[in-house]
Amino acid sequence: MDWIDSFENSFRRRFGENSLSSRFANLMSIMLAKDIFKKTGIDVIKSNKKVILVQRPYFCKLLFGGEIGEIEAGIAVLHYGSDTVIRWKGNNGKIILPSDEFIEENDISFWFEKLAVASIMRDYAKITKKRIFFDPKKFRFTVDYDSFLWEGLYFQFFLKEQTNKAEEVERLVDDFVLRWNETSEQSNRYQGVIHFTEITKLKSNFVEYYMDLGSASHVFLEQFLLHMNRLEAIEKVKITSFP
């Protein structure tokens, strides 16, 4: 998924399927990524969909005799959002429309005319701040963690070569979640409950689980990893909201 996919889809719904060429969109994606990096220090390509260009194309117009174009859009930093205005310019006096297919890279320039730099940087810092509630050195396996949102987590279990213990990981996870929820229900949901779990990737030596942690307390994370610590085949566990 490109970081401007949401914007592209919205633009075409509003102005027509052929209103935005793939070439125009591709050059816009590349040049705007460079512009936002220059202004905020955020690499949107490497942000793994944490920062995307989104809808709100309420207008698309040509200015100054058509040499410069302007589109209204938005920047989403996960669930935070801000308005922005994109401008493009046809170099050497060229008039270029979003629907044009044959555009050379040196024919056009894109930039953000309006960009909420301070709020984008602040919101990105919020969602990329690493936070854990335990000592990762207390486990037999390595614990690696990316920035994450508590409500939805991916647990990636990397197993030692040729151990083929993926099914054992499944059993341990399912047993712990079931026991956690049963215990919590018996105490008026004092520690909260796990709403949902599913395996999202499965190989002989790799298992990825998605968990909607619902109302579960932060105690869950440490106790869950301690439970999984009994399986010697686990070499590393990565915790992230952005696999």
N, C-alpha and C positions, 0 to 999 in steps of 0.2 A: 504493500500500500504506500503510495506516494503521499507526502505531507499535505498536498493540495487536493487530494481526491474528493473530499467532501465539498470543497468549493466548486470544483469542476462539475460535479453532478448537479449542484444547486443552480449554477449558472445556466446549464443546458436546459434544466426544467423551466427556468424563468424565460429564457430568451430563444429557446429552440435547440434541437439536437445538433444542428450544424453551425450554431452560433460561436462555438469555441473549437478551434482546430487542435489536434493533438500536438502539433509542432509549436503553436503559440503557447499552449499550456506547459509543455516541456521546458521551453526557454524561460517562461515566467517562474516555474518552480526552481530552476537552477539559479537564476539571478536574484530572486527574492530571498532564497536561502542564504546567499552570500551577503545580501544587504542586512538581513536581520542578525546575522552573525557579527557583522561589522558594528552594528548599533547596540547589541545586547550581549554578545559573547556566547550566545546559545547556538549550538549546531543542531538545527532542526532535523537534519537527515539522520543524525546519530541519536536523536532523542527518543527513538522507538515509539513514535506516535504520541508522545507527551505534549508536543506542540504541533498544532496543525492550522492550516488556513481553512476557514469555514465560511458558511453561507452569507446571508445578508447582502446579496448583490442587488440592491434596490435601484441602482443606476449604473449605466455604462455609457460614457459619452466621450466625444472627441472635443479637444480644446485647441485654441490658438490656430484655427484653420485646419485642424485635423492632424497636425504633426504629433500632438500629445494626446494620449487617451487616459481615462480615469475610471476606475471601478471601485465601488464600495464593497468592503468585505469585513471579515472579522478574524481575530486570532484567538484560538482556544488553547489554553494551557490546562490540559485535563478538563476539570469542570469549571475553571475560571475563564472569563471571556472579556474581550475588549474590541472596540471598533477600530477599523483601519481603513486607509484609502491607498489603493495601488495606482501607481502611474507608470505608463510606458511612453517611450518616445521613439519614433522612427528616425534613425540616424540619416544624416545628409538630406534632410527635408522629406523623407519618405513618409507616406501615410499608410499605416498598417492597421488592419482591423483584426479583432480576435478570431475571426473566421478564416483568415488567410492561412493557407497551407505551406506555401513556399517562402520561407523566411530564413535568411542566413543569420548566423549568430551575431555577426557584426552589423546587421541591419537594425538592431533594436536594443533598447536598454529598458530595464525594469527597476523600480525602487518603491519603497514605502514612503508616500508623501506624509501620511499621518500614522504614527505608531506610538502606542502607550508604553514606551521603553521601561520606565520605572516600575509600573505595575506588572508587566510581563516578567521582568527580572525577579521581582519580589515573589510572584506566584510560582515561577519555576523553582526558586530556592525552596519554597514550602514543600513542593511535591517531590523534590530530589534529596531532601534531607534524610539521611540514613538514621533509623531509630530502631533500637532493639531493647529488650527488657530483661536481658540475661547475660551471663558471661559466656561467649561462644567457645571459650577454651575448655569448658567443663565436659565436652562431649568427645567421644572416641573419633568421630568423623569431623572433617572441616565444615564450618558453617560460613557460607558466603551469602551476603544479603545486599540487594539493591534497594533503592528507595521503594517504599511500598505503602499502599493504603490498607488500613486494617480490615476494611470490610471484605475485600477480595484478595486472596493470596494464592500464588502458585508455589508449590513445593516441588523442587526438582531433586530427585534422588539419583545420585551417580554411584553405581555399584562397581565393585572390584571386578576386573576382567575374569570372565569364565566362571563366575560364581552362580549365574542364572538364578538369582533370588528375587526376581521381580514379583512373583506371586506371593512371596513372603512379605514383601513391602506392602502389597495390597491388603493382606490379612491383618498386618499390624495396624495399618492406618484405619481400616474399617472397625477393628476391635476397639481402638482407642476412642474414635468418634462416637461409637455406639455407647461405650461406657461413660464417656464425658456427658453426653446428653441425658442418659438415664439417671446419673448421679445428680445432675443439675435439676432435672425435673422433680426429683424426690425432695429437693430442698428449695422449692418454689423458684426455681431457675436462678438461684443465687449467683452462679458463675456464668449464666447465659447459656445459649444452645447454638450448636453449629447448624446452619440452615441447609447446607447443600455441599456435597463433594462429588467430584467425578474425575476419572482418569482422562487426561487430555493428550498424553503421549505415552506410548509403551513400547519398549524394546527389551532385549534380553538383559541388558545391564543399565537400563535407564527407565525411570518412571516419573512422570510429571502429574501431579494432582492439582486440581483447582479446588479451592475451598471458599465458600461464602461463610465467613465466620459469624455472621449474624450478630447476636448479642453477646457472644463469648467474651469473657474478660481477657486481659493481657496475660494472665497466668497460663492460659491455654498454651501459648507458644512454647514456653520453657518445658512444661509438663509433656507436651506432645513430642518434643525432641528428645527428652529423657526416655520416653517410651520407645522411640525409634533407635535409641542408642544401644539397645540390646542386640541389634542385628549387626554382626561384625562385618557383613558384606558391604555395608554402606560406607563409601569412601568420602563422599561430600554431599551436603544438602545446600541447595541455593533457594533463598526465599525472595520472591519478587512479585510485584503487581504487573510487571511489563516483560513477559517472557520473549 
